[in-house]
């Protein structure tokens, strides 16, 4: 009689909804900088372009926003007038130039012409504000490219007064990112009180820093994302900062290990003139991020002595604890027993030969 299990087909056919859901999960959980590689494999597994397109259309926007990817804007070659450089300058006061003042001119040109895909600059599902150039970029999420740009409207930009502070912070953040994260991107948004005209109220800036590294030859990749909410109160002359840092790393040499960690902190400084306020805000950010990096390095340098040790089996198969303190003594005892046994055998053979 044939085996029941040999006749029964245990394969379960997934419906289209389940296939799309699984495809979305794999896409949304792709390691940093590896989305396109994962997408290629998912498409091949699905063998159905219609289902893949549906999954990709839903997964890519969420992934891009979560990762805060940066995309190069068209004509990003230093041709300021072609993409609205003048319109951005006109937003500033005559006493402060946000794009050229405060040392910003020394920053790498590549940073100037990248737009961060971030919810803080989201105009709609496919358009994102770049405050630095006062442009709105049209983004193709699935291809992960910027298709075109347009000048931002007045409603999408802060008042001249707020812009001075925003640009001052942006200038200092650019210098910091160029020094600390050579492959990084950053942006500073006005997320509250953009219509403040210096009448003693409050306004809020959000600093976003995103940088990634991917080296297939070295079997590693990862991304750093930090978001700083900066509340400026003119009446109290105070600045309150709240930071959220997220770090992801992927190591895949002869295995697949992923790290995901986050950190929250808060700090404060004093609101001064435009330039000094920018300097002091970024000094706080630099200090807090440096402290966190140092803590990370210290933590993971002791992994082998702490965390990895905890992953070992608590008890051996015998379910009894091994006395590590007596390990050397046991080893010496075994060696002595072996030597005694060999000596006994030699003596026995010698007696036999005599007989």
C-alpha atoms as one frame of an Amber mdcrd trajectory, in Angstrom:
protein
   0.000   0.000   0.000   1.404   3.402  -0.944   2.363   5.763   1.840  -0.361
   8.332   2.549   2.159  11.174   2.683   3.655  10.256  -0.663   0.259  10.633
  -2.366  -0.715  13.859  -0.669   0.541  17.146  -2.104   1.315  19.423   0.868
   2.031  22.458  -1.351  -0.290  25.378  -0.569  -0.937  27.797  -3.424  -0.972
  31.409  -2.264  -3.569  33.782  -3.654  -2.586  37.109  -5.219  -3.198  39.090
  -2.041  -0.863  36.848  -0.038   1.821  37.005  -2.715   1.712  40.808  -2.779
   1.797  40.974   1.030   4.854  38.732   1.214   6.589  40.657  -1.562   5.917
  43.949   0.266   7.371  42.526   3.482  10.623  41.539   1.804  10.890  44.895
   0.042  10.123  46.973   3.133  12.657  45.034   5.192  15.486  45.208   2.685
  18.806  46.214   4.296  20.000  49.767   3.715  21.307  50.407   0.190  20.176
  46.931  -0.915  16.601  47.630  -1.973  17.224  47.281  -5.708  19.002  43.942
  -5.198  16.114  42.621  -3.119  13.593  43.978  -5.623  15.279  42.091  -8.464
  15.064  38.819  -6.534  11.447  39.429  -5.505  10.441  40.058  -9.120  12.061
  36.781 -10.185  10.358  34.826  -7.406   6.910  36.280  -8.171   7.206  35.675
 -11.943   4.296  38.072 -12.307   5.006  41.691 -13.253   1.506  42.844 -12.346
   1.809  41.579  -8.765   5.352  42.899  -8.463   4.342  46.369  -9.662   1.544
  46.436  -7.100   3.864  45.409  -4.257   6.596  47.819  -5.360   4.197  50.764
  -5.666   3.203  50.293  -2.019   6.558  49.257  -0.533   9.038  51.656  -2.129
   7.538  54.941  -0.829   7.438  53.607   2.728  10.982  52.278   2.447  12.372
  55.503   0.964  10.774  57.612   3.696  11.943  55.279   6.451  15.502  55.206
   5.112  15.456  58.938   4.302  17.285  58.365   1.048  18.814  61.266  -0.877
  18.394  61.740  -4.629  20.354  63.957  -6.967  18.253  66.690  -8.498  18.397
  67.363 -12.266  20.983  69.920 -13.398  22.786  69.479 -10.126  26.019  70.852
 -11.547  26.251  74.227  -9.856  23.984  75.990 -12.375  22.186  77.948  -9.684
  19.966  80.063 -11.842  18.561  77.081 -13.710  17.000  75.528 -10.628  15.899
  78.591  -8.735  18.940  79.675  -6.766  17.894  83.302  -7.076  14.398  82.597
  -5.798  15.898  81.104  -2.661  18.214  84.061  -2.134  15.338  86.493  -2.474
  13.709  84.862   0.530  16.585  85.975   2.763  17.254  89.410   4.164  19.919
  91.669   2.733  22.047  91.262   5.858  22.354  87.477   5.690  22.886  85.223
   2.670  21.904  81.666   3.568  23.531  79.976   0.601  26.923  81.702   0.492
  27.401  83.139   3.966  28.652  81.586   7.158  31.158  79.342   5.391  28.649
  77.373   3.343  30.554  78.051   0.152  33.252  75.609   1.284  30.811  72.685
   1.319  30.869  69.992  -1.324  28.647  70.980  -4.301  27.111  67.496  -4.383
  25.325  68.197  -1.090  23.659  71.273  -2.531  21.818  69.434  -5.259  20.434
  66.467  -3.389  16.912  66.249  -2.055  16.146  64.160   1.012  13.056  61.986
   0.787  11.662  62.810   4.209   8.235  63.230   5.703   9.386  66.610   7.041
   9.626  67.941   3.496   6.778  65.954   1.986   4.449  68.066  -0.136   2.503
  65.027  -1.336   3.245  61.358  -1.999   5.718  62.062  -4.793   6.926  65.649
  -4.232   9.466  66.746  -1.617  10.721  70.173  -0.607  14.422  70.984  -0.616
  14.634  74.078   1.626  18.239  74.816   0.715  17.438  75.594  -2.924  13.754
  76.453  -2.392  12.798  73.718  -4.861  10.192  70.979  -4.871  11.438  67.723
  -6.395   9.220  65.208  -8.208  10.341  61.722  -7.157   9.887  58.316  -8.780
   9.903  56.099  -5.710  10.317  52.761  -7.465  13.209  53.883  -9.654  14.567
  55.958  -6.754  15.291  58.975  -8.961  14.334  62.646  -9.023  12.486  63.314
 -12.271  12.173  67.093 -12.182  12.121  70.159  -9.949  10.010  73.297  -9.683
  10.370  76.462  -7.605   8.677  76.217  -4.218   5.692  78.485  -3.678   5.603
  81.123  -0.944   3.187  78.950   1.024   5.746  76.133   1.058   8.549  78.345
   2.424   8.994  80.083   5.801   9.045  83.826   6.366  12.240  85.770   5.752
  12.809  86.009   9.504  12.567  82.246  10.091  14.550  81.531   6.912  17.530
  83.404   8.325  17.709  81.025  11.297  16.931  77.973   9.168  19.698  78.839
   6.704  22.174  79.587   9.493  21.581  76.161  11.030  21.699  74.574   7.574
  25.095  76.146   6.865  26.577  74.755  10.077  24.993  71.332   9.581  26.456
  71.157   6.069  29.944  71.767   7.423  29.452  69.223  10.186  28.122  66.531
   7.837  30.920  67.117   5.330  33.410  66.518   8.135  31.708  63.660  10.012
  29.747  61.868   7.278  31.517  62.367   3.913  28.808  60.420   2.054  26.004
  61.999   4.032  23.107  64.286   3.178  21.279  66.757   5.377  18.440  69.220
   5.351  16.869  71.699   7.758  13.102  72.232   7.608  10.789  74.675   9.301
   8.144  72.355  10.739   6.198  74.819  12.866   5.727  78.593  13.074   6.926
  79.317   9.551   4.907  82.559   9.467   6.756  84.008  12.455   8.041  87.498
  11.603  10.108  88.137  14.729   7.270  89.236  16.947   8.376  87.274  20.011
   6.734  83.944  19.233   8.078  80.442  18.798   9.052  78.421  15.768  10.419
  74.946  15.184  13.162  73.623  12.923  13.880  69.983  12.153  17.393  68.892
  11.257  17.654  65.641   9.294  20.960  63.836   8.683  21.141  60.654   6.624
  24.215  58.765   5.489  24.836  55.253   4.219  27.666  52.918   3.323  27.502
  49.828   1.125  30.504  47.677   0.234  29.577  44.338  -1.383  33.254  43.394
  -1.668  33.557  43.656   2.094  30.133  42.072   2.693  28.747  44.994   4.682
  26.334  47.893   4.519  24.492  50.265   6.812  22.813  53.604   7.384  22.837
  56.365  10.004  19.750  58.576  10.398  19.359  61.337  12.948  16.440  63.726
  13.370  16.713  66.762  15.634  13.663  68.776  16.610  14.767  72.311  17.504
  12.313  74.606  19.300  13.318  78.283  19.357  11.602  80.595  21.822  12.385
  84.271  21.267  10.639  85.419  24.436  12.728  83.172  26.707  15.759  83.286
  24.421  15.948  79.496  24.710  16.529  76.641  22.298  15.369  73.124  23.156
  16.626  70.132  21.155  15.294  66.580  21.002  17.274  64.020  19.067  16.303
  60.644  17.613  19.127  58.543  16.158  18.667  55.289  14.243  21.504  53.019
  13.118  21.253  49.949  10.880  24.105  47.656   9.849  24.229  44.508   7.740
  27.120  42.044   7.623  26.779  39.093   5.269  30.106  37.291   4.956  29.377
  33.570   5.429  26.187  34.485   7.242  23.570  37.194   7.671  23.776  39.463
  10.705  21.779  42.680  11.020  21.931  45.364  13.678  19.162  47.847  14.416
  19.562  50.282  17.285  18.176  53.677  18.254  18.839  56.418  20.764  16.914
  59.426  22.068  18.293  62.441  23.874  17.551  66.072  24.688  19.621  69.170
  25.285  19.338  72.946  25.250  21.232  76.110  24.383  20.675  79.855  24.311
  19.060  81.746  21.433  21.427  84.487  20.249  21.848  86.309  16.973  21.247
  84.444  13.723  24.770  83.137  13.096  25.662  82.339  16.716  22.396  80.467
  17.190  23.214  78.235  14.222  26.690  77.574  15.583  25.456  76.703  19.080
  22.669  74.399  17.824  25.023  72.363  15.681  27.591  72.264  18.485  24.986
  70.484  20.613  24.176  68.056  17.790  27.861  67.345  17.209  28.450  66.681
  20.913  25.463  64.371  21.355  26.158  62.340  18.223  29.846  61.998  19.081
  28.928  60.749  22.551  26.537  58.188  21.094  29.100  56.971  18.556  31.670
  56.545  21.315  29.142  54.585  23.381  28.358  52.353  20.394  32.031  51.618
  19.796  32.531  50.788  23.461  29.441  48.605  23.555  30.229  46.504  20.506
  33.896  46.154  21.321  32.817  44.007  24.303  30.244  41.908  22.432  32.394
  38.791  22.481  32.767  38.988  26.261  29.138  39.769  27.088  26.313  39.408
  24.570  27.774  36.583  22.495  28.688  34.723  25.676  25.048  34.934  26.765
  23.995  33.254  23.524  25.825  30.050  24.523  23.970  27.092  25.981  23.473
  27.615  29.703  24.044  23.914  30.455  25.711  21.167  28.430  23.755  18.177
  27.135  24.295  16.443  30.492  22.220  19.243  32.100  24.944  19.775  34.712
  27.185  22.780  35.075  30.785  22.417  34.000  33.327  23.510  36.584  35.542
  25.858  34.606  37.684  26.484  37.683  38.614  22.798  37.762  39.128  22.503
  34.013  42.921  22.556  34.233  42.929  20.104  37.141  40.693  17.712  35.200
  42.926  17.989  32.163  46.022  17.192  34.243  44.240  14.256  35.880  43.352
  12.791  32.489  46.944  13.203  31.293  48.290  11.540  34.430  45.862   8.645
  34.084  46.881   8.193  30.462  50.578   8.133  31.386  49.974   5.596  34.189
  47.991   3.382  31.817  50.762   3.469  29.206  53.378   2.687  31.854  51.378
  -0.319  33.052  51.117  -1.679  29.519  54.864  -1.332  28.955  55.609  -3.196
  32.184  53.205  -6.008  31.229  54.847  -6.429  27.830  58.276  -6.534  29.451
  57.225  -9.387  31.783  55.799 -11.345  28.863  59.064 -11.049  26.948  61.023
 -12.306  29.995  58.866 -15.414  30.196
